[in-house]
């Protein structure tokens, strides 16, 4: 017997009519889940990313456990930077570290344009495996970081409080930084195109740190390398641009050639829609910490989210990744309350 | 001979005509300055705050070194929380730590309402000393944190990435958190009133983390304790409300009973003014990392800032604290370019 096909997510991406609002959760394959932690116990983070069978296993977990309407490949946005020749370490409890950050034009010589099939083949293997195992049950999302956000980690050498190396470079030598961003964009095009070839049915681009820039500087610095990617991928699969802390950039990103705009929780979707106009589906945006509240409150917030999103195509999600301290039961309450619809 | 009196800053706060735009810099008494580091070498951070002669000394340094138009007391927003009974540690390189954070309603019993003259008298002594030493040369600013921002440190136990304890509490037990915020507001009223009595000629309230909330939740959670303070201080000295990452809250904070709104660098002041209307002076908002660029670029940005702020009363500043890696020469270039005026 063939399994039922749930393509609600893809139809919502394209702005088509859907029977109900689809829902998935950023970082849904993650540490909040005991099943994920059980896999992670035996293997470090990068090995998990690089072992297609294990990456596929944790990618599938939330489909069963939460009943979400889309799968998103378990991977990390920084993998292509490692493939470009920069050592990448995930120290437990410390987040990503690039021991040799790129901070000046001279450092660019240390980067190379990788053969993505060779250096990132494990990602494409995982995607092929997942498409077979999913068999249409839910769509499969691939993803990457925007060049600006990838550069933020590569230049700072990891996470940062003030991003002074990245931003300092942007004031000191904008042409040199533009070269870095363009180099990252070129590899991203190859990487994301190969994800699509391997079966990714949508691509989400994470711009976690795009909001560091004002609109004028975002347009000048962050937009060109991002558009290089978007234009190269145009006409393939639905593209989702997610920006965190970008309330001041909404009018600016409204014209990006993507089908879906993902936003954080800082503004209701109705307000976002007023600013960006009717041309895009919206994805988001419940505050992830709302899932730390009681179930009745989670349900109330889910219904409010449906009401806020009702003015156009909507894919329900959190406004940022689910927090490790969230209980599976609470994550499931959110998914169920969305899937019941506004009246449920 | 009496020194010249520079009250440009106070007149700009009140929306009065000024010959030129006044300028000061958040964290102007700070680690970027070798003279500050020389003092700090011999004394830990909290001792520096608590020794009026030393606090006054570093407060005065940038008046001579940069020629800014206002002095701001060297202190820390968290001092009143220590006075409320919570141990506060500044571990080198780690930022502030509360070893016993307040995370549940039951923890409120550990807080008391301090006699501020007794527990924070060193702050008022420093202010009195400074007013004598300044003798009208430039106005003296006192400051505190908003209850929401103070609570963020007290609940998380220090700085935080996701603020999950604070925000989780807000969903789980909003009444308990409201009680904490109100308790902090009560002590803040006593603390800031005493600063004014001791000679502070303006008060800046830092809402570094106000932007974590959407407008509806900011109004419900963060506004009542803030307004308690603002109403108590009304009619005394000019009040400045500074919000970081608050682009989505500008329309919401526009009606706060303060004379000055301080903002970060993410939106040009002209856009901020369009949203908040003509009733307030604006303070800010050059990106602190712009001071890491070349002097010609700093000058260009300073002139652009003057043009952006020209639609109403403006106090030039950075959009956030000056970074430790900034050179004194670059900070001075910013101050001078502002003081020359748009044509300079």
Interface residues (C-beta under 8 A of the other chain):
Chain A: X159 X161 X162 X163 X164 X167 X168 X170 X171 X172 X211 X212 X213 X214 X215 X216 X245 X247 X248 X265 X266 X267 X268 X287 X288 X289 X290 X292 X293 X294 X297 X320 X323 X325
Chain B: X159 X161 X162 X163 X164 X167 X168 X170 X171 X172 X211 X212 X213 X214 X215 X216 X245 X247 X248 X265 X266 X267 X268 X287 X288 X289 X290 X292 X293 X294 X297 X320 X323 X325
